[in-house]
């Protein structure tokens, strides 16, 4: 049966022997856009190590609003809370673009983490990195100009994508950033005039990443640094394939 290289950064950070031991419990799955992986108050029965695409962590309000508080790509996973015996999420967590992942039974994951201090420590560090991302996002949304915030979000999505074309609608960006769609439209047009992006029919092409990095706020780089401090690499950095797993579901 065909083999597929592991791309998830957490799994690649494990010693080869540990990854080999986990391999039989890892099952490749496709995650279609808008597929929910975790919901508030709904018990989790699996964890997902993201291999491609990106997953949004969204908080809903009683006024039927929503705001993104976290973004997960191949640098991380969904369900890390299960390491501490917590089997529910606080956020709605779903795919904002077609994604792939390695699914592992939640009870098996908890048993492995309990028995392996190296795996347990890695997931604790990842949780701390995600905590930093959420805190920095809150500070950014409250303090920084919308143009900086949009640039930051585009860069984060780009870090978790395999190319320079992102499936992003202006309606989606307005939801995630908690602003009016008209504001997003105006700034998207400005970024396009500046030669930083091209936008057409729900597809955003990044034409000048360095330019986006120049106008974003310090929040983007602060989170990147925290991931490096805790996990040795930032989201978006290349990875060397360390192990193969069976690609059959």
Biotite code that builds the C-alpha atoms (Angstrom):
import biotite.structure as struc

atoms = struc.array([
    struc.Atom([0.000, 0.000, 0.000], chain_id="A", res_id=1, res_name="UNK", atom_name="CA", element="C"),
    struc.Atom([1.209, 3.535, -0.751], chain_id="A", res_id=2, res_name="UNK", atom_name="CA", element="C"),
    struc.Atom([3.211, 5.443, 1.819], chain_id="A", res_id=3, res_name="UNK", atom_name="CA", element="C"),
    struc.Atom([2.944, 9.128, 2.623], chain_id="A", res_id=4, res_name="UNK", atom_name="CA", element="C"),
    struc.Atom([5.546, 11.304, 4.354], chain_id="A", res_id=5, res_name="UNK", atom_name="CA", element="C"),
    struc.Atom([4.653, 12.788, 7.721], chain_id="A", res_id=6, res_name="UNK", atom_name="CA", element="C"),
    struc.Atom([4.467, 16.580, 7.490], chain_id="A", res_id=7, res_name="UNK", atom_name="CA", element="C"),
    struc.Atom([3.174, 17.510, 10.930], chain_id="A", res_id=8, res_name="UNK", atom_name="CA", element="C"),
    struc.Atom([5.835, 19.384, 12.908], chain_id="A", res_id=9, res_name="UNK", atom_name="CA", element="C"),
    struc.Atom([4.889, 17.925, 16.284], chain_id="A", res_id=10, res_name="UNK", atom_name="CA", element="C"),
    struc.Atom([5.217, 14.372, 15.042], chain_id="A", res_id=11, res_name="UNK", atom_name="CA", element="C"),
    struc.Atom([8.477, 15.184, 13.278], chain_id="A", res_id=12, res_name="UNK", atom_name="CA", element="C"),
    struc.Atom([9.867, 16.579, 16.543], chain_id="A", res_id=13, res_name="UNK", atom_name="CA", element="C"),
    struc.Atom([9.486, 13.188, 18.233], chain_id="A", res_id=14, res_name="UNK", atom_name="CA", element="C"),
    struc.Atom([12.347, 10.689, 18.412], chain_id="A", res_id=15, res_name="UNK", atom_name="CA", element="C"),
    struc.Atom([12.088, 8.243, 15.471], chain_id="A", res_id=16, res_name="UNK", atom_name="CA", element="C"),
    struc.Atom([11.415, 5.344, 17.836], chain_id="A", res_id=17, res_name="UNK", atom_name="CA", element="C"),
    struc.Atom([8.467, 7.186, 19.400], chain_id="A", res_id=18, res_name="UNK", atom_name="CA", element="C"),
    struc.Atom([7.002, 8.072, 16.022], chain_id="A", res_id=19, res_name="UNK", atom_name="CA", element="C"),
    struc.Atom([7.379, 4.482, 14.888], chain_id="A", res_id=20, res_name="UNK", atom_name="CA", element="C"),
    struc.Atom([5.485, 3.323, 17.960], chain_id="A", res_id=21, res_name="UNK", atom_name="CA", element="C"),
    struc.Atom([2.654, 5.797, 17.291], chain_id="A", res_id=22, res_name="UNK", atom_name="CA", element="C"),
    struc.Atom([2.384, 5.050, 13.585], chain_id="A", res_id=23, res_name="UNK", atom_name="CA", element="C"),
    struc.Atom([-0.180, 2.210, 13.800], chain_id="A", res_id=24, res_name="UNK", atom_name="CA", element="C"),
    struc.Atom([-2.553, 4.537, 15.676], chain_id="A", res_id=25, res_name="UNK", atom_name="CA", element="C"),
    struc.Atom([-2.299, 7.400, 13.135], chain_id="A", res_id=26, res_name="UNK", atom_name="CA", element="C"),
    struc.Atom([-4.928, 7.339, 10.390], chain_id="A", res_id=27, res_name="UNK", atom_name="CA", element="C"),
    struc.Atom([-4.830, 9.811, 7.453], chain_id="A", res_id=28, res_name="UNK", atom_name="CA", element="C"),
    struc.Atom([-8.100, 11.691, 6.919], chain_id="A", res_id=29, res_name="UNK", atom_name="CA", element="C"),
    struc.Atom([-9.301, 14.416, 4.584], chain_id="A", res_id=30, res_name="UNK", atom_name="CA", element="C"),
    struc.Atom([-10.948, 17.414, 6.233], chain_id="A", res_id=31, res_name="UNK", atom_name="CA", element="C"),
    struc.Atom([-13.197, 19.328, 3.875], chain_id="A", res_id=32, res_name="UNK", atom_name="CA", element="C"),
    struc.Atom([-13.696, 23.069, 4.243], chain_id="A", res_id=33, res_name="UNK", atom_name="CA", element="C"),
    struc.Atom([-16.151, 23.931, 7.054], chain_id="A", res_id=34, res_name="UNK", atom_name="CA", element="C"),
    struc.Atom([-15.802, 20.482, 8.633], chain_id="A", res_id=35, res_name="UNK", atom_name="CA", element="C"),
    struc.Atom([-15.965, 20.800, 12.422], chain_id="A", res_id=36, res_name="UNK", atom_name="CA", element="C"),
    struc.Atom([-13.352, 18.937, 14.452], chain_id="A", res_id=37, res_name="UNK", atom_name="CA", element="C"),
    struc.Atom([-14.360, 20.210, 17.900], chain_id="A", res_id=38, res_name="UNK", atom_name="CA", element="C"),
    struc.Atom([-17.316, 22.100, 19.360], chain_id="A", res_id=39, res_name="UNK", atom_name="CA", element="C"),
    struc.Atom([-17.858, 23.707, 22.785], chain_id="A", res_id=40, res_name="UNK", atom_name="CA", element="C"),
    struc.Atom([-19.156, 21.190, 25.296], chain_id="A", res_id=41, res_name="UNK", atom_name="CA", element="C"),
    struc.Atom([-19.128, 18.255, 22.876], chain_id="A", res_id=42, res_name="UNK", atom_name="CA", element="C"),
    struc.Atom([-16.895, 15.394, 24.083], chain_id="A", res_id=43, res_name="UNK", atom_name="CA", element="C"),
    struc.Atom([-13.822, 14.744, 21.954], chain_id="A", res_id=44, res_name="UNK", atom_name="CA", element="C"),
    struc.Atom([-13.069, 11.199, 20.888], chain_id="A", res_id=45, res_name="UNK", atom_name="CA", element="C"),
    struc.Atom([-9.995, 11.863, 18.747], chain_id="A", res_id=46, res_name="UNK", atom_name="CA", element="C"),
    struc.Atom([-7.068, 14.198, 18.217], chain_id="A", res_id=47, res_name="UNK", atom_name="CA", element="C"),
    struc.Atom([-5.900, 15.470, 14.830], chain_id="A", res_id=48, res_name="UNK", atom_name="CA", element="C"),
    struc.Atom([-2.311, 16.214, 13.818], chain_id="A", res_id=49, res_name="UNK", atom_name="CA", element="C"),
    struc.Atom([-2.727, 18.653, 10.924], chain_id="A", res_id=50, res_name="UNK", atom_name="CA", element="C"),
    struc.Atom([-0.779, 17.827, 7.772], chain_id="A", res_id=51, res_name="UNK", atom_name="CA", element="C"),
    struc.Atom([-2.004, 20.493, 5.331], chain_id="A", res_id=52, res_name="UNK", atom_name="CA", element="C"),
    struc.Atom([-4.481, 23.362, 5.208], chain_id="A", res_id=53, res_name="UNK", atom_name="CA", element="C"),
    struc.Atom([-5.509, 25.356, 8.240], chain_id="A", res_id=54, res_name="UNK", atom_name="CA", element="C"),
    struc.Atom([-8.006, 25.086, 11.051], chain_id="A", res_id=55, res_name="UNK", atom_name="CA", element="C"),
    struc.Atom([-9.683, 28.060, 12.766], chain_id="A", res_id=56, res_name="UNK", atom_name="CA", element="C"),
    struc.Atom([-10.514, 28.255, 16.454], chain_id="A", res_id=57, res_name="UNK", atom_name="CA", element="C"),
    struc.Atom([-13.550, 30.509, 16.746], chain_id="A", res_id=58, res_name="UNK", atom_name="CA", element="C"),
    struc.Atom([-15.452, 31.942, 19.699], chain_id="A", res_id=59, res_name="UNK", atom_name="CA", element="C"),
    struc.Atom([-19.177, 32.633, 19.217], chain_id="A", res_id=60, res_name="UNK", atom_name="CA", element="C"),
    struc.Atom([-21.109, 35.324, 21.060], chain_id="A", res_id=61, res_name="UNK", atom_name="CA", element="C"),
    struc.Atom([-24.758, 35.403, 22.109], chain_id="A", res_id=62, res_name="UNK", atom_name="CA", element="C"),
    struc.Atom([-25.368, 38.048, 19.431], chain_id="A", res_id=63, res_name="UNK", atom_name="CA", element="C"),
    struc.Atom([-24.528, 35.392, 16.828], chain_id="A", res_id=64, res_name="UNK", atom_name="CA", element="C"),
    struc.Atom([-21.151, 36.966, 16.149], chain_id="A", res_id=65, res_name="UNK", atom_name="CA", element="C"),
    struc.Atom([-17.866, 35.154, 15.894], chain_id="A", res_id=66, res_name="UNK", atom_name="CA", element="C"),
    struc.Atom([-14.193, 35.923, 16.176], chain_id="A", res_id=67, res_name="UNK", atom_name="CA", element="C"),
    struc.Atom([-11.159, 33.829, 15.423], chain_id="A", res_id=68, res_name="UNK", atom_name="CA", element="C"),
    struc.Atom([-8.816, 33.365, 18.388], chain_id="A", res_id=69, res_name="UNK", atom_name="CA", element="C"),
    struc.Atom([-6.423, 30.768, 16.992], chain_id="A", res_id=70, res_name="UNK", atom_name="CA", element="C"),
    struc.Atom([-5.141, 29.245, 13.772], chain_id="A", res_id=71, res_name="UNK", atom_name="CA", element="C"),
    struc.Atom([-3.692, 25.735, 13.434], chain_id="A", res_id=72, res_name="UNK", atom_name="CA", element="C"),
    struc.Atom([-1.720, 24.272, 10.551], chain_id="A", res_id=73, res_name="UNK", atom_name="CA", element="C"),
    struc.Atom([0.867, 21.544, 10.194], chain_id="A", res_id=74, res_name="UNK", atom_name="CA", element="C"),
    struc.Atom([2.774, 23.041, 13.121], chain_id="A", res_id=75, res_name="UNK", atom_name="CA", element="C"),
    struc.Atom([0.134, 21.751, 15.506], chain_id="A", res_id=76, res_name="UNK", atom_name="CA", element="C"),
    struc.Atom([-2.885, 19.693, 16.374], chain_id="A", res_id=77, res_name="UNK", atom_name="CA", element="C"),
    struc.Atom([-6.516, 19.762, 17.460], chain_id="A", res_id=78, res_name="UNK", atom_name="CA", element="C"),
    struc.Atom([-7.321, 18.046, 20.754], chain_id="A", res_id=79, res_name="UNK", atom_name="CA", element="C"),
    struc.Atom([-4.120, 18.717, 22.695], chain_id="A", res_id=80, res_name="UNK", atom_name="CA", element="C"),
    struc.Atom([-6.248, 19.397, 25.788], chain_id="A", res_id=81, res_name="UNK", atom_name="CA", element="C"),
    struc.Atom([-6.799, 15.642, 26.078], chain_id="A", res_id=82, res_name="UNK", atom_name="CA", element="C"),
    struc.Atom([-3.265, 15.291, 27.409], chain_id="A", res_id=83, res_name="UNK", atom_name="CA", element="C"),
    struc.Atom([-4.597, 16.570, 30.743], chain_id="A", res_id=84, res_name="UNK", atom_name="CA", element="C"),
    struc.Atom([-7.781, 14.503, 30.681], chain_id="A", res_id=85, res_name="UNK", atom_name="CA", element="C"),
    struc.Atom([-9.904, 17.395, 29.340], chain_id="A", res_id=86, res_name="UNK", atom_name="CA", element="C"),
    struc.Atom([-12.163, 16.082, 26.588], chain_id="A", res_id=87, res_name="UNK", atom_name="CA", element="C"),
    struc.Atom([-14.106, 19.204, 25.582], chain_id="A", res_id=88, res_name="UNK", atom_name="CA", element="C"),
    struc.Atom([-13.089, 22.357, 23.711], chain_id="A", res_id=89, res_name="UNK", atom_name="CA", element="C"),
    struc.Atom([-13.934, 25.975, 24.497], chain_id="A", res_id=90, res_name="UNK", atom_name="CA", element="C"),
    struc.Atom([-13.965, 27.025, 20.838], chain_id="A", res_id=91, res_name="UNK", atom_name="CA", element="C"),
    struc.Atom([-15.652, 25.944, 17.643], chain_id="A", res_id=92, res_name="UNK", atom_name="CA", element="C"),
    struc.Atom([-12.767, 24.442, 15.682], chain_id="A", res_id=93, res_name="UNK", atom_name="CA", element="C"),
    struc.Atom([-13.230, 23.833, 11.977], chain_id="A", res_id=94, res_name="UNK", atom_name="CA", element="C"),
    struc.Atom([-11.432, 23.823, 8.629], chain_id="A", res_id=95, res_name="UNK", atom_name="CA", element="C"),
    struc.Atom([-11.316, 27.140, 6.801], chain_id="A", res_id=96, res_name="UNK", atom_name="CA", element="C"),
    struc.Atom([-9.715, 25.462, 3.797], chain_id="A", res_id=97, res_name="UNK", atom_name="CA", element="C"),
    struc.Atom([-9.512, 21.870, 2.640], chain_id="A", res_id=98, res_name="UNK", atom_name="CA", element="C"),
    struc.Atom([-7.062, 20.123, 4.943], chain_id="A", res_id=99, res_name="UNK", atom_name="CA", element="C"),
    struc.Atom([-5.547, 16.751, 5.709], chain_id="A", res_id=100, res_name="UNK", atom_name="CA", element="C"),
    struc.Atom([-4.699, 15.321, 9.103], chain_id="A", res_id=101, res_name="UNK", atom_name="CA", element="C"),
    struc.Atom([-3.566, 12.248, 10.987], chain_id="A", res_id=102, res_name="UNK", atom_name="CA", element="C"),
    struc.Atom([-6.339, 11.142, 13.312], chain_id="A", res_id=103, res_name="UNK", atom_name="CA", element="C"),
    struc.Atom([-5.597, 9.326, 16.579], chain_id="A", res_id=104, res_name="UNK", atom_name="CA", element="C"),
    struc.Atom([-8.061, 7.907, 19.061], chain_id="A", res_id=105, res_name="UNK", atom_name="CA", element="C"),
    struc.Atom([-8.259, 10.254, 22.045], chain_id="A", res_id=106, res_name="UNK", atom_name="CA", element="C"),
    struc.Atom([-7.913, 7.549, 24.687], chain_id="A", res_id=107, res_name="UNK", atom_name="CA", element="C"),
    struc.Atom([-4.875, 6.092, 22.926], chain_id="A", res_id=108, res_name="UNK", atom_name="CA", element="C"),
    struc.Atom([-3.319, 9.553, 22.747], chain_id="A", res_id=109, res_name="UNK", atom_name="CA", element="C"),
    struc.Atom([-3.900, 10.117, 26.453], chain_id="A", res_id=110, res_name="UNK", atom_name="CA", element="C"),
    struc.Atom([-2.351, 6.735, 27.334], chain_id="A", res_id=111, res_name="UNK", atom_name="CA", element="C"),
    struc.Atom([0.719, 7.405, 25.188], chain_id="A", res_id=112, res_name="UNK", atom_name="CA", element="C"),
    struc.Atom([1.220, 10.857, 26.710], chain_id="A", res_id=113, res_name="UNK", atom_name="CA", element="C"),
    struc.Atom([0.842, 9.483, 30.238], chain_id="A", res_id=114, res_name="UNK", atom_name="CA", element="C"),
    struc.Atom([3.509, 6.865, 29.561], chain_id="A", res_id=115, res_name="UNK", atom_name="CA", element="C"),
    struc.Atom([5.956, 9.029, 27.575], chain_id="A", res_id=116, res_name="UNK", atom_name="CA", element="C"),
    struc.Atom([7.366, 12.131, 29.251], chain_id="A", res_id=117, res_name="UNK", atom_name="CA", element="C"),
    struc.Atom([8.951, 13.322, 26.004], chain_id="A", res_id=118, res_name="UNK", atom_name="CA", element="C"),
    struc.Atom([5.619, 13.313, 24.149], chain_id="A", res_id=119, res_name="UNK", atom_name="CA", element="C"),
    struc.Atom([3.898, 14.870, 27.144], chain_id="A", res_id=120, res_name="UNK", atom_name="CA", element="C"),
    struc.Atom([6.441, 17.688, 27.389], chain_id="A", res_id=121, res_name="UNK", atom_name="CA", element="C"),
    struc.Atom([6.189, 18.421, 23.656], chain_id="A", res_id=122, res_name="UNK", atom_name="CA", element="C"),
    struc.Atom([2.407, 18.792, 23.822], chain_id="A", res_id=123, res_name="UNK", atom_name="CA", element="C"),
    struc.Atom([2.620, 20.984, 26.925], chain_id="A", res_id=124, res_name="UNK", atom_name="CA", element="C"),
    struc.Atom([5.023, 23.281, 25.051], chain_id="A", res_id=125, res_name="UNK", atom_name="CA", element="C"),
    struc.Atom([2.689, 23.353, 22.063], chain_id="A", res_id=126, res_name="UNK", atom_name="CA", element="C"),
    struc.Atom([-0.238, 24.313, 24.308], chain_id="A", res_id=127, res_name="UNK", atom_name="CA", element="C"),
    struc.Atom([1.857, 27.173, 25.698], chain_id="A", res_id=128, res_name="UNK", atom_name="CA", element="C"),
    struc.Atom([2.678, 28.369, 22.173], chain_id="A", res_id=129, res_name="UNK", atom_name="CA", element="C"),
    struc.Atom([-1.019, 28.352, 21.256], chain_id="A", res_id=130, res_name="UNK", atom_name="CA", element="C"),
    struc.Atom([-1.827, 30.206, 24.461], chain_id="A", res_id=131, res_name="UNK", atom_name="CA", element="C"),
    struc.Atom([0.641, 32.883, 23.372], chain_id="A", res_id=132, res_name="UNK", atom_name="CA", element="C"),
    struc.Atom([-1.014, 33.043, 19.942], chain_id="A", res_id=133, res_name="UNK", atom_name="CA", element="C"),
    struc.Atom([-4.461, 33.581, 21.494], chain_id="A", res_id=134, res_name="UNK", atom_name="CA", element="C"),
    struc.Atom([-3.226, 36.243, 23.918], chain_id="A", res_id=135, res_name="UNK", atom_name="CA", element="C"),
    struc.Atom([-1.356, 38.105, 21.184], chain_id="A", res_id=136, res_name="UNK", atom_name="CA", element="C"),
    struc.Atom([-4.419, 37.943, 18.931], chain_id="A", res_id=137, res_name="UNK", atom_name="CA", element="C"),
    struc.Atom([-6.545, 39.534, 21.653], chain_id="A", res_id=138, res_name="UNK", atom_name="CA", element="C"),
    struc.Atom([-3.999, 42.311, 22.136], chain_id="A", res_id=139, res_name="UNK", atom_name="CA", element="C"),
    struc.Atom([-3.719, 42.859, 18.382], chain_id="A", res_id=140, res_name="UNK", atom_name="CA", element="C"),
    struc.Atom([-7.479, 43.071, 17.859], chain_id="A", res_id=141, res_name="UNK", atom_name="CA", element="C"),
    struc.Atom([-7.763, 45.653, 20.617], chain_id="A", res_id=142, res_name="UNK", atom_name="CA", element="C"),
    struc.Atom([-4.780, 47.848, 19.757], chain_id="A", res_id=143, res_name="UNK", atom_name="CA", element="C"),
    struc.Atom([-3.701, 47.700, 16.146], chain_id="A", res_id=144, res_name="UNK", atom_name="CA", element="C"),
    struc.Atom([-4.913, 49.170, 12.892], chain_id="A", res_id=145, res_name="UNK", atom_name="CA", element="C"),
    struc.Atom([-7.085, 46.957, 10.698], chain_id="A", res_id=146, res_name="UNK", atom_name="CA", element="C"),
    struc.Atom([-4.542, 47.080, 7.859], chain_id="A", res_id=147, res_name="UNK", atom_name="CA", element="C"),
    struc.Atom([-1.897, 45.613, 10.177], chain_id="A", res_id=148, res_name="UNK", atom_name="CA", element="C"),
    struc.Atom([-4.320, 42.961, 11.411], chain_id="A", res_id=149, res_name="UNK", atom_name="CA", element="C"),
    struc.Atom([-5.300, 41.890, 7.894], chain_id="A", res_id=150, res_name="UNK", atom_name="CA", element="C"),
    struc.Atom([-1.638, 41.645, 6.901], chain_id="A", res_id=151, res_name="UNK", atom_name="CA", element="C"),
    struc.Atom([-0.957, 39.552, 10.011], chain_id="A", res_id=152, res_name="UNK", atom_name="CA", element="C"),
    struc.Atom([-3.811, 37.170, 9.260], chain_id="A", res_id=153, res_name="UNK", atom_name="CA", element="C"),
    struc.Atom([-2.792, 36.743, 5.610], chain_id="A", res_id=154, res_name="UNK", atom_name="CA", element="C"),
    struc.Atom([0.765, 35.954, 6.687], chain_id="A", res_id=155, res_name="UNK", atom_name="CA", element="C"),
    struc.Atom([-0.454, 33.387, 9.227], chain_id="A", res_id=156, res_name="UNK", atom_name="CA", element="C"),
    struc.Atom([-2.642, 31.697, 6.602], chain_id="A", res_id=157, res_name="UNK", atom_name="CA", element="C"),
    struc.Atom([0.219, 31.762, 4.104], chain_id="A", res_id=158, res_name="UNK", atom_name="CA", element="C"),
    struc.Atom([2.519, 30.073, 6.645], chain_id="A", res_id=159, res_name="UNK", atom_name="CA", element="C"),
    struc.Atom([0.082, 27.175, 6.788], chain_id="A", res_id=160, res_name="UNK", atom_name="CA", element="C"),
    struc.Atom([-0.493, 26.859, 3.044], chain_id="A", res_id=161, res_name="UNK", atom_name="CA", element="C"),
    struc.Atom([1.385, 25.029, 0.320], chain_id="A", res_id=162, res_name="UNK", atom_name="CA", element="C"),
    struc.Atom([1.280, 27.882, -2.179], chain_id="A", res_id=163, res_name="UNK", atom_name="CA", element="C"),
    struc.Atom([0.760, 31.594, -2.670], chain_id="A", res_id=164, res_name="UNK", atom_name="CA", element="C"),
    struc.Atom([-2.956, 31.377, -3.534], chain_id="A", res_id=165, res_name="UNK", atom_name="CA", element="C"),
    struc.Atom([-5.356, 31.301, -0.582], chain_id="A", res_id=166, res_name="UNK", atom_name="CA", element="C"),
    struc.Atom([-9.107, 30.529, -0.753], chain_id="A", res_id=167, res_name="UNK", atom_name="CA", element="C"),
    struc.Atom([-10.279, 33.623, 1.162], chain_id="A", res_id=168, res_name="UNK", atom_name="CA", element="C"),
    struc.Atom([-13.499, 35.555, 0.758], chain_id="A", res_id=169, res_name="UNK", atom_name="CA", element="C"),
    struc.Atom([-13.901, 39.088, 2.060], chain_id="A", res_id=170, res_name="UNK", atom_name="CA", element="C"),
    struc.Atom([-16.939, 37.912, 4.036], chain_id="A", res_id=171, res_name="UNK", atom_name="CA", element="C"),
    struc.Atom([-14.777, 35.318, 5.771], chain_id="A", res_id=172, res_name="UNK", atom_name="CA", element="C"),
    struc.Atom([-12.094, 37.873, 6.646], chain_id="A", res_id=173, res_name="UNK", atom_name="CA", element="C"),
    struc.Atom([-14.692, 40.248, 8.054], chain_id="A", res_id=174, res_name="UNK", atom_name="CA", element="C"),
    struc.Atom([-16.060, 37.486, 10.302], chain_id="A", res_id=175, res_name="UNK", atom_name="CA", element="C"),
    struc.Atom([-12.637, 36.413, 11.508], chain_id="A", res_id=176, res_name="UNK", atom_name="CA", element="C"),
    struc.Atom([-11.475, 39.972, 12.227], chain_id="A", res_id=177, res_name="UNK", atom_name="CA", element="C"),
    struc.Atom([-14.820, 41.214, 13.625], chain_id="A", res_id=178, res_name="UNK", atom_name="CA", element="C"),
    struc.Atom([-15.135, 44.134, 11.220], chain_id="A", res_id=179, res_name="UNK", atom_name="CA", element="C"),
    struc.Atom([-17.523, 45.241, 8.495], chain_id="A", res_id=180, res_name="UNK", atom_name="CA", element="C"),
    struc.Atom([-17.124, 43.652, 5.086], chain_id="A", res_id=181, res_name="UNK", atom_name="CA", element="C"),
    struc.Atom([-16.894, 47.098, 3.504], chain_id="A", res_id=182, res_name="UNK", atom_name="CA", element="C"),
    struc.Atom([-13.796, 47.838, 5.604], chain_id="A", res_id=183, res_name="UNK", atom_name="CA", element="C"),
    struc.Atom([-12.156, 44.623, 4.435], chain_id="A", res_id=184, res_name="UNK", atom_name="CA", element="C"),
    struc.Atom([-13.030, 45.440, 0.812], chain_id="A", res_id=185, res_name="UNK", atom_name="CA", element="C"),
    struc.Atom([-11.426, 48.872, 1.051], chain_id="A", res_id=186, res_name="UNK", atom_name="CA", element="C"),
    struc.Atom([-8.226, 47.532, 2.571], chain_id="A", res_id=187, res_name="UNK", atom_name="CA", element="C"),
    struc.Atom([-8.019, 44.570, 0.186], chain_id="A", res_id=188, res_name="UNK", atom_name="CA", element="C"),
    struc.Atom([-8.231, 47.043, -2.696], chain_id="A", res_id=189, res_name="UNK", atom_name="CA", element="C"),
    struc.Atom([-5.490, 49.137, -1.094], chain_id="A", res_id=190, res_name="UNK", atom_name="CA", element="C"),
    struc.Atom([-3.203, 46.128, -0.635], chain_id="A", res_id=191, res_name="UNK", atom_name="CA", element="C"),
    struc.Atom([-3.818, 45.211, -4.253], chain_id="A", res_id=192, res_name="UNK", atom_name="CA", element="C"),
    struc.Atom([-2.976, 48.723, -5.473], chain_id="A", res_id=193, res_name="UNK", atom_name="CA", element="C"),
    struc.Atom([0.239, 48.533, -3.447], chain_id="A", res_id=194, res_name="UNK", atom_name="CA", element="C"),
    struc.Atom([1.186, 45.334, -5.291], chain_id="A", res_id=195, res_name="UNK", atom_name="CA", element="C"),
    struc.Atom([1.090, 43.136, -2.179], chain_id="A", res_id=196, res_name="UNK", atom_name="CA", element="C"),
    struc.Atom([-1.811, 40.867, -3.167], chain_id="A", res_id=197, res_name="UNK", atom_name="CA", element="C"),
    struc.Atom([-4.166, 40.067, -6.016], chain_id="A", res_id=198, res_name="UNK", atom_name="CA", element="C"),
    struc.Atom([-7.763, 39.302, -5.159], chain_id="A", res_id=199, res_name="UNK", atom_name="CA", element="C"),
    struc.Atom([-10.435, 37.813, -7.408], chain_id="A", res_id=200, res_name="UNK", atom_name="CA", element="C"),
    struc.Atom([-13.522, 35.671, -6.830], chain_id="A", res_id=201, res_name="UNK", atom_name="CA", element="C"),
    struc.Atom([-12.650, 34.456, -3.371], chain_id="A", res_id=202, res_name="UNK", atom_name="CA", element="C"),
    struc.Atom([-9.009, 33.696, -4.155], chain_id="A", res_id=203, res_name="UNK", atom_name="CA", element="C"),
    struc.Atom([-6.232, 35.823, -2.724], chain_id="A", res_id=204, res_name="UNK", atom_name="CA", element="C"),
    struc.Atom([-2.772, 35.618, -4.302], chain_id="A", res_id=205, res_name="UNK", atom_name="CA", element="C"),
    struc.Atom([0.231, 36.862, -2.347], chain_id="A", res_id=206, res_name="UNK", atom_name="CA", element="C"),
    struc.Atom([2.508, 38.790, -4.717], chain_id="A", res_id=207, res_name="UNK", atom_name="CA", element="C"),
    struc.Atom([4.818, 40.509, -2.213], chain_id="A", res_id=208, res_name="UNK", atom_name="CA", element="C"),
    struc.Atom([5.183, 38.725, 1.104], chain_id="A", res_id=209, res_name="UNK", atom_name="CA", element="C"),
    struc.Atom([8.039, 40.976, 2.220], chain_id="A", res_id=210, res_name="UNK", atom_name="CA", element="C"),
    struc.Atom([5.737, 43.951, 1.732], chain_id="A", res_id=211, res_name="UNK", atom_name="CA", element="C"),
    struc.Atom([3.073, 42.357, 3.934], chain_id="A", res_id=212, res_name="UNK", atom_name="CA", element="C"),
    struc.Atom([5.678, 41.648, 6.604], chain_id="A", res_id=213, res_name="UNK", atom_name="CA", element="C"),
    struc.Atom([6.744, 45.297, 6.465], chain_id="A", res_id=214, res_name="UNK", atom_name="CA", element="C"),
    struc.Atom([3.280, 46.658, 7.243], chain_id="A", res_id=215, res_name="UNK", atom_name="CA", element="C"),
    struc.Atom([2.088, 44.114, 9.793], chain_id="A", res_id=216, res_name="UNK", atom_name="CA", element="C"),
    struc.Atom([2.386, 44.813, 13.511], chain_id="A", res_id=217, res_name="UNK", atom_name="CA", element="C"),
    struc.Atom([4.838, 43.211, 15.941], chain_id="A", res_id=218, res_name="UNK", atom_name="CA", element="C"),
    struc.Atom([2.204, 40.627, 16.910], chain_id="A", res_id=219, res_name="UNK", atom_name="CA", element="C"),
    struc.Atom([3.035, 38.365, 13.980], chain_id="A", res_id=220, res_name="UNK", atom_name="CA", element="C"),
    struc.Atom([6.738, 38.189, 14.801], chain_id="A", res_id=221, res_name="UNK", atom_name="CA", element="C"),
    struc.Atom([6.109, 37.857, 18.547], chain_id="A", res_id=222, res_name="UNK", atom_name="CA", element="C"),
    struc.Atom([4.124, 34.655, 18.042], chain_id="A", res_id=223, res_name="UNK", atom_name="CA", element="C"),
    struc.Atom([6.661, 33.316, 15.559], chain_id="A", res_id=224, res_name="UNK", atom_name="CA", element="C"),
    struc.Atom([9.424, 33.855, 18.126], chain_id="A", res_id=225, res_name="UNK", atom_name="CA", element="C"),
    struc.Atom([7.420, 32.101, 20.830], chain_id="A", res_id=226, res_name="UNK", atom_name="CA", element="C"),
    struc.Atom([6.950, 29.028, 18.650], chain_id="A", res_id=227, res_name="UNK", atom_name="CA", element="C"),
    struc.Atom([10.697, 28.948, 17.994], chain_id="A", res_id=228, res_name="UNK", atom_name="CA", element="C"),
    struc.Atom([11.469, 29.293, 21.716], chain_id="A", res_id=229, res_name="UNK", atom_name="CA", element="C"),
    struc.Atom([9.151, 26.462, 22.686], chain_id="A", res_id=230, res_name="UNK", atom_name="CA", element="C"),
    struc.Atom([9.182, 24.124, 19.700], chain_id="A", res_id=231, res_name="UNK", atom_name="CA", element="C"),
    struc.Atom([12.331, 24.925, 17.767], chain_id="A", res_id=232, res_name="UNK", atom_name="CA", element="C"),
    struc.Atom([10.628, 26.240, 14.640], chain_id="A", res_id=233, res_name="UNK", atom_name="CA", element="C"),
    struc.Atom([8.005, 28.758, 13.620], chain_id="A", res_id=234, res_name="UNK", atom_name="CA", element="C"),
    struc.Atom([4.856, 27.959, 11.645], chain_id="A", res_id=235, res_name="UNK", atom_name="CA", element="C"),
    struc.Atom([5.720, 28.055, 7.971], chain_id="A", res_id=236, res_name="UNK", atom_name="CA", element="C"),
    struc.Atom([9.295, 26.881, 8.319], chain_id="A", res_id=237, res_name="UNK", atom_name="CA", element="C"),
    struc.Atom([10.209, 23.906, 6.148], chain_id="A", res_id=238, res_name="UNK", atom_name="CA", element="C"),
    struc.Atom([10.395, 20.446, 7.637], chain_id="A", res_id=239, res_name="UNK", atom_name="CA", element="C"),
    struc.Atom([12.484, 17.409, 6.827], chain_id="A", res_id=240, res_name="UNK", atom_name="CA", element="C"),
    struc.Atom([10.520, 14.202, 6.412], chain_id="A", res_id=241, res_name="UNK", atom_name="CA", element="C"),
    struc.Atom([11.475, 11.837, 9.238], chain_id="A", res_id=242, res_name="UNK", atom_name="CA", element="C"),
    struc.Atom([9.069, 8.950, 8.869], chain_id="A", res_id=243, res_name="UNK", atom_name="CA", element="C"),
    struc.Atom([6.483, 7.407, 6.534], chain_id="A", res_id=244, res_name="UNK", atom_name="CA", element="C"),
    struc.Atom([3.059, 6.099, 7.395], chain_id="A", res_id=245, res_name="UNK", atom_name="CA", element="C"),
    struc.Atom([0.446, 4.164, 5.528], chain_id="A", res_id=246, res_name="UNK", atom_name="CA", element="C"),
    struc.Atom([-1.729, 6.617, 3.589], chain_id="A", res_id=247, res_name="UNK", atom_name="CA", element="C"),
    struc.Atom([-4.785, 4.361, 3.463], chain_id="A", res_id=248, res_name="UNK", atom_name="CA", element="C"),
    struc.Atom([-7.723, 5.402, 5.650], chain_id="A", res_id=249, res_name="UNK", atom_name="CA", element="C"),
])
